[in-house]
Amino acid sequence: MKKVSTVTKIILSVSLLTFSCAKNKATSIEPTPILPIAETTLQATLPFPMGAAVNVSLLKSNSNYRNLVVKEFNSITAENAMKFASVHPSKDVYNFADADYLVDFAKANGKRVHGHTLNWYKSLPDWVTNFQGTTADWENLLKTHIQAVVSYFKGKVVSWDVVNEAIDEDGTMRNSIWLQKLGADYIGRAFQYAHEADPDALLFYNDYGHEFGPTKRIAILNLVTSLKNKGIPIDGIGLQMHTRVTQSDANLASAINLAAATGLKIHISELDIALNPDNNQALTYTSALGEQQAVKYKFIVKTYNAIPKSQQFGITTWNVTDADSWIPSNYNRPDWPLPFDAQYQRKAAYQGILDGVK
Ligand code: XIL
């Protein structure tokens, strides 16, 4: 038989004592409870949903990453797990394993899930890029994919980026496989298919470059306005806002305010602020750069916070920390675009975001 140690005996008698004190509540003096100091977090401070694009492998394997997401954000977007190639790898095969993991994580932790993305010219599996068929066959492919994915997540995913990046920098329609096979009206039909599969889901047109200047911005706003005027079920505009510390406030404000002037919901859907847009391989992070970044984050949040409340769908950063940002690997350069550093610590940019709603 195990010997009960003295320490265990002491613990036992202390807890018995606590128990008997609790029973005589009326007569005993209650110890002052030690309350944890309520820590400021993004989700608790911002008056609109605050999201991050989440990488499912990191969510599974890295507890620092996971804890940070749980603590700071109340909305999540799958960085890659809901894209065509991830969920629909061959014609008759759907694979929702990673997306399910993300949705279950969101449910367990009370987070909203924004779906990204039903139609894009990238992240297409070979079976789609090599697909041979008539216009009707392509239409069926588009419809089947959208409806299978949206119905699968009905009631779990509240909103979708239905069409992503369909406009080019010069304001013309991007010459994507979808435009080639189906003509420009595929965009409106993609929204209708999504709406049929989940009439409650909020549907967004998502793109980058509203802040580049008027050419692309006007083309996107004309597109969404014409969809709206035709009665196509579109609820919002996603401004990706992969931006840079040198972008002018005037351009950033025009991006947000002119999109809001459509009356649609506005999601800053993929926010990050590059510090090294010129690809300087020798650049290092300095506190001076960090401060400039904080000022830019603050400006974006402040401008966003000033549009009508009913149009504030939320702000989502693309990724969580500088360690998992897509920018360094995608552009092959050092960069630090996010409000958390590679050690999961808050940067000046974090305070900049909070200051935007002060
Ligand atoms: C990026 C992911 O972050 C990368 O991991 C992936 O290799 C490529 O796609 N615009 C979008 C996002 O709409 O889906 C992209 O995400 C970033 C640019």
Residues whose N, C-alpha, C, O or C-beta is under 5 A from the ligand:
A	BS01	XIL	E79 W326
